[in-house]
Amino acid sequence: MIQLLTASTLFQVASLAAMIDAGALPAPRGERVLLLIDGSQQPELTGSIADSPGFGDLASRFDRVEDFGELLLPRRPAQFNPREEELYLWQRLLRRGLGLGAEDVQLVVDSIQANPARAILRIFHDSLFLVHSDGLMTYGPTRNLLPASIHQRLDGLLYLDLVPGLQPLLLREFAPPLIPVPPQPLADLIAGLARSTMVHDPRPAANGRPKTALVLGQYLAHLGLMDDEEERVLHREMLREAERHGATAVIFKPHPAAGPASGRQLEEDAAALGLQFTPLQEPVLAETAVALLRPDVVISCFSTALLTIRALFGTETAAVGTEMMLERLSPYENSNRIPVTLIDALHRRGLPLPGDDPLGSEGSLTRLVTAVGYCMQPQRLAAEEATTREFLAGHHARFAKYFKRRRLTRLDLPGALPAGRPAPGLAARLTRRLPARVHRRLGRGLRSMPRRLSTVASCVARG
């Protein structure tokens, strides 16, 4: 049997390597083949995962490495969604192109809810498969309905145990075996990468190094979660957060999928604040950069790296903009909601980890995440309704920012709007993005309304 493992980022490759080192990923009887699936929106500009520093060390855990993007050129992997009648043809082509022959295949996929991983599961229609964690989204509920032809072949869910005591909501409706992987194998792996990776340290060695903040970019505007100006404001707030922590130097690490222009505006903003600013040119993992540069604080919005860095190195971390993201994420079931909730709860509210919490206490992170997950996907997490109702009945006022009242009203949960009362700010939300000319016309119409009503009344009086 050949084990075919998919990864769309360098961090996922590192996660798979850590799972192998921990013995959490069963060894196949045949080859272990890593299939790189670049998830970047601009693969021509960001470069291949295989070209990243340290990739060779990670790839040593696999017998072969194949590039799905090269196989599909000129189509990008995210566009891969074959029709039903093409699946048998694609299996033959992939077996030939990936050198799988006629061997049985066991799949280990990431991002099961989206293509191309989902398409690969459809193509290899009789293969059992495991799902490996996709960062903090693993703690959130399943986004898309999985047909029986897929979920009946699910063998388990492997995940990095970044929040000790918190179990994933992903695929919970199918009750898969959960295989947590402790952080230590990943920490050992990162330490090995740091020894073999060269990263330029911009800070002067003489007279002691300045207090430094590492800022992690997240590519939010390109994902449609905010516009360019809002992202600039968010980055500027990260610089101010660095100032609040006493940092005089900032190292900026752009998101792996971001283009080469990422960070240019941030450099100008840093200069205006009197901060020494250096973009990190090397495409290394954020965890590797921390192991090499040892910053005093790491700042981002809701990056998974905030939790991995804290778990692996004990480095101080800070989150900026999570409250805005909680308000802005739309629809409510947006898959980023659980990562934002986790980062906000642990950084902004200071909730203890589930293992440190007496069961059922007011600050239980597990109960909060479960309640948010249920409100996101009530059909898939129907078994959690009673737990959610109990949590909201006792603690909605304290945790109100994590829930939308319209959603609570629709689900008839504690915290819902009173009967007959419209959602607050409904008119403002409906008109917020209307063009200026429409606003002007609406204003003229409202101003002329009394005159029009008077005319109608006089006509009625005259009969």
N, C-alpha and C positions, 0 to 999 in steps of 0.2 A: 504493500500500500504506500502511495506517495502522499505526503502531507503538504498541501499547498496553502501558504499563509499570505494574506494580503496586508499591506501597510501603505498608508497615504501620506505619512509624515515621518521625519526622522525620529520624533519622540515615540511614535508607534513601533518603529523598528527597535528602539531601545527597550520599550516595554516588552515586546516579544522576546528579546534576548534575555531580559531579566526573568521572565516567566520560564524560559528554558533553563536558565541557571538555577532557579529555585526548584526545579523538578515538577512544576505545576502543569507543564504542557507535555502530555505523554509522547514518548518517542515513537515514531512510526517504524514499521518493519523495513520500509524502503527509504527513498530520499526525502529530505526536508527542503522544499523549494520556497523561497521568498519571492513574492510577486509585488513589485513596487507599482503603486497606483498614485501618481502625483495628483493631489487634489487642488493644486494652485489654479487660480483663474488666469494666471499669466505664466504658464510653464516655460515659454520661450525666454522670459526675462529672469525668472527666479533660479533656473538651473536644476539639474537632476538631484534627487535625494542621494544617489550613489556618489555624487561628487562632494558631498559634505564632509568636513573633517571628522575623522573618527568612524566613518561608515565602514571602513575595512575591518576594524576590530569587531563591530557589531555583526557584520556579515559572516564572520568566521563560525558563527553558530549554525549556519545553514549550508547545505550541500551545494546549492546553486542559487543565483539571484537572476530574476528575469524582470524586464521592464514592460509593463502593460501598455504604457504610452507609446513606446516605439512600435509595438505590435499593431496598434490601432491607427497610427499616423495616416492621414492628417487629422483624423477625428480625435477629440480629447476624451479621456476616460469618463468624465462626468456626463458626456453625451451618449454613452453606450447604454442602449436600452433595446435589445433586439425583440422583434415580434415573435409571437408564439410559434409560428410556423418555421422560424429560422433557428430555433434553439438547437435542434439536432445537428444542423449544419455548423453552428458555432462551436458545439462541443468537439466535433471532428477537427475544426480548424485550430482550436485552442490546444487540443491534445497534441497536434502536430507542431504548432508554433512554440509551445512550452515544453516539448519533449516529454510528455506524460505517457505516450504509448497507449496501451490498452489496460494499464494498471488501475486498480481501484484508487479513488482519490478521497482523502479526508480534507475538508476545508476548515480553515481557521480565519474568519473574516472580521473586519472592523466595519463600523457604520452600516449595520445590517438594514437600516431603514432607508437607505438611499443607494442609487446606482453609483458605481458599477458593481459593488459587492452583492447587491440584491440580484442583479442580472446574472452574475456568476453562479449564485445559488440556483437560479432557474435553469441555467445551462447544464450544470452538473446535478440533474434532478433526482438522482438516486444516491447522492453522497451525503453521509452524515457530516455535521459541522459543529464547530465551537465558535463562540463569539468572544473576541477579546476587547478590552475596555477602550472606549473612545474618550479618554479624559473624564471630566466631571459630568459629561452628559450621560455617563453610565448610571449615575444616581437618579436620573430622570426617567419618566415613563416612556413606553414605546410610542413613537410618534405615528407610525403608519400601520394599518392593519396588515398582518402577515397571513397569507393564505395557508390552509392546512398542508398543502404540498410542501411548504417550507418549514413551518414550525414543528411538524411531526418528526423532522430529522434533527432537531436541536439536541445537542449532547451536553451543553453546559455553557456557563458564562465565566470567563476568566477576567479578573479586574485587579488593578493595583489598589491596595487597601490604604488610600490616601486619607480617609476620614475613619479612623478606627471605631468599630462598633456600628457604623452606618452601612446598611445593606442596599444594593442597587434596586431601583424600581424597574429598570429596563428588563423587559420580557417576563416580569413577575407573573403575568396572567398565565404563563405556560409552566411556571414552577420549575425552571431548569436547575440542575445542580450548580451551586455557586462555588467558585474556586478563587478565594482571595489570595493575593500575592503580597507578602509584607514588603515594606520599602527597602529593607536592607540589601537584597540582591541588586536593586536598582542603584542604591548608593555605592555599592562596590563597583558596579559597572561604570558609573559616572566617574568615580575616582580613577579607574583605569583609562577612561577616555581623556581625562584631564592630564594624565601623565604623558599621553602620546599626542596631544593637540597643542599647537602653538597659537596663542592669542596675544595680540599686542596690548600691553597695559599702558594706557596713555598717562597715567599718573606719575609724577616725578618721584623717584626713589629717595632723593636727598631730603633731609629735614622732616622726614615723616610724610606719609601719604595723606592727602586731604580726605575728609569724611565723604564717602561716595554713596550715591544712590544709583541703582540699576533700574532703568525704566523699560518696561516690556510693552511694545506696541501690539495692538490686537486687530488691525485691519477692519475696524467696525464700519467705516463709511462704505467700503467696497462690498460689505455683506448686506448693506441696506439697513443697518440698525440705527444709523444716524447720518446726517449729511456732513460734507467736508468741513464746514465752519464749526459744527458742533464737535466734531472730532478734534479740531484744533483747540477749541476751548477746553475739552477734556484733557488733552495733552498738557496744556498750559497749567491746569489745575494739578497735574501730576508733578510738574516742576515746583509749584508752590508747596506741595506735600513734601517734596525733597527738602525744601528750605525749612519747613516746620520740623523736620527731623535733624536739622543742623548740617545738612550736606552742602558742600561748596562745589562739588564736582558731580556731574551726571553723565552716565554712560547709557546710551540708548540702543536697545536691541530691537530692530524691527521684526514684525511677524514674518515667519518663513515664506508666506505667500504674498507678502507685500512687494511692490515694485521698487526700483532703485531710488526713486525720488522720496521715498518714505523718510520722514525725519528732517527734511530741509527746513520746513517752517518752524519746527520745534527748536532747531539750532538758533534761529533768530530770536525766538521767545526766551531761550535760556540766556542769550547774551544780554537781552534787555533786563533780566533779573540779576545779572552779574554772576551767573553760574558758568563754570567751565563745562563745556559740552563736547562729548566725543561719541560719534556713532560707532557701533561695533560692526566692523566690516565682515568679519568671518562668520559664515553661516553655521554656527554651532548651536547646540541645545542651550536653552537658558540655564539649565542645571549645570552644564559643563562650564558656562561662563561664570557662574557663581562659584564653582569649585576652584576656578583659576584666579578670578579677580577678587573674591572675598569682599563684596560690597557690604556696607553697613546696613543698608535697607534695600529691599526690592519692592518696586511700586508698579502696579498695573490696575486694570479695571476688574475683570473677572477671569483672568487667565488661570488655567489649571496649574501653571508653574508656581503660582503663589502658594499652593498647598504642597506641591512636590518639594519645593525649595525649603519650606518650613519643616516638612517631615524629614528630609534628608540631611539638612545642615543646621537646622535650628536658627537660621537667619531671620531677622526681623522683616516682616512683610507688611505692606499697607495697600489698601484698596481705595480707589477713587472712582466716583461716578456710578456706583452700584444703585443708589437710590433713584437716580435719573433713569437708569436702564430698567429697573423694576417697573417704573411708570410707563416707559416708552415701548417696551417689548410688546409686539402685536403680531398675531393674535395671542391671547393668553397662553395658549398651548405651545408657543414658540419654544424650541428645544433648549434655547439658552437660558430659560427662566430658572431651571434648577441650579446650573452653575452660578448664576448671579445671586440666587437666594443663599446658596452655601457660602459664597465669598462674603456677602454682606453680613450674614448671621455670625460668621466666625471673626470677621474683622471689624465691622461697624458696631455690631451689637455685643460682641464678645461672648457669644454663647459657648458653653463648654462642649467638649466632644461627648458623644453618646456614652462612651465608656466611663466618663467622669461624672455623669449625671445620674442621680438616683432615678430609678425607673418611674416614669410618669411625672417627673418634676416639671415645673412651669417652663423651664428653659430648654426642654428636650429638643435637640436638633432633629432627632429621628421623627418625632411627631410632627414637627413643622414641615420637614421635607415631604413626609407622607401626605400631609394635608394639601400642600401645594401641588404635589403630583396628582392626587385625586381630582382636584379642581381642574387640572390641565386635561386629564384623560379619564373622566368618570366611568366611561363604558369599559375601559380596559382594567381599571382598578376598582371595580364595583365592590370588591371584598373589603376595601378600606373606608367605605362610607361611614360606618359607625364610629371608627377611630377618628375620622376627620370631624364628624359632627360633635363628638365629645371635646376634641381639642379646641374647636372654634367657640363652642359654648362657654368654655372657661377662659379662653385667652385671645379672643379675636381683637379686643381693644389694644392689647400689647403688640400684636403681630399684624395689625391691619394693613401695613404697607405691602405685605407680600400677597395680598388678595385683592381682587377687583370686586366691588360691590355688585356690579351687574352680573358677574359670574356666580357669586354667592346667591343672588336673587334667582337666577335661572335654575340653580341646583337646589333651591329651597334650603339653604344652610344658614346657621347663625351668622349674623352680620349682614343679612340681606336688607335691601331697601324696604321701608314701610310700604304696605299695599297702596297702589295708586300714585306713588311718588316717582317722578321721572329721575333718571340717573343724573347726578350732579354734573353741571357743565356740558350737558348734551348738546345744546345749541352751539356752544363754543367749539366743541369737537367737530361738529358737522360742518362748520363754516371755516375752521382754522386754515385749511389749505385751499380755499377758493381763491381764484384770481382777484386782484385788486379791483378790477372793473366790475366784478360781480358784487363785491362788497359795496361799492359806490351805488350800484343800482338798487341793492337791498335797502341801503340807507335812504335813498330818495323815495322808494316805495313806502317805507315806514313813516317818513315825515309827511307824506301826502295822505296817509290813511285817515286822519280825522276829517279832512276836507271831503274825501270820497264817501265816508260814512254819513256825513251831513247831507250830501247830495242825495244819497239813497233814501235817507229818512224823509227828506222833503218830497221826493217823488212818491213815496208810499202815502204820505199825508194827503197829497193831492189826488190820490187814487189813480 
